[in-house]
Amino acid sequence: MSAPSGFDYRERGDGTVVITHRGRAAATLRGGRAARFLAEADVGDPQLVMARWTGAYKFGNERAARNHPRNQGR
């Protein structure tokens, strides 16, 4: 699995953090959640942190697994 890419974030003047993925808004964080995100992004790999906070780390083989014959009876 490759590392996440295409994420960016912008902190607004009111403390709100907007996370974008490939130019489209993926998450908006306010208050304590925004502060926790900024602290975590400063310490870790920002791309991985943003992927985890937006839930985008799940991208991969879900679509292929959904279409697999053994999963068609559900």
N, C-alpha and C positions, 0 to 999 in steps of 0.2 A: 504494500500500500504506500502511495507517495504522500509526502507531507502536504498539508493544506496550503493553498496559495490563493491570491486574489482578494484577501481581506484587507480592510482599512478601517480605521476608526477616527472619529473627530470628536473632540470635547468642546461642547458649547459653553458660552459664558455663564449660563445658569447651572452648570454642573452636569447637565445631561450628556451622555455619551451615545453617539449613533455609530453602530457598526454596519459597514457595508460589505457586500460580497459582489465583486465584479460590477461595481457601480450602483447596485440596488440595495436599498435598506434591508438589513437582515435582522437587526435588533435595536431597540432603544432602551437604554438603561438610565435610571434616575436614582437619586438619593444614595442610600447605602450600597445598593447593588453596583452603581456606577463607580463608587469609591473602591469597592472590593475588586472590580474588574481592572481599574487603572493600576492598583497595587500589584495585582497578579501579572498584568501585561508588562510592567517594568522589570519583574524578576524573571519571568519565563520567556519562551519563544512566543512573540505576539501572535503569529499566525496560528499556532496550536491553541493558544488561549482563546482567540476569537472564534475559532472553529468549535471549541467546546462550549463556549457561552452561547453561541447561536444554534447549537444542535447540528451544525453542518458536518461534524465529524462522522456522521453515519453514512454519508454518501459513499457509494461503492457498488456492491453487488446486490443491493436489495431488489432492484428491478429484475435482474437476471434470476434471482432466487424465486421471486414471485411467479415468474413464467415457467419455472421448472415443472416437468410433468408430475412429479410427486406432490407438488403443492396445488395442483389443479382441482382436487376434490374438496377443497376447503371453502 
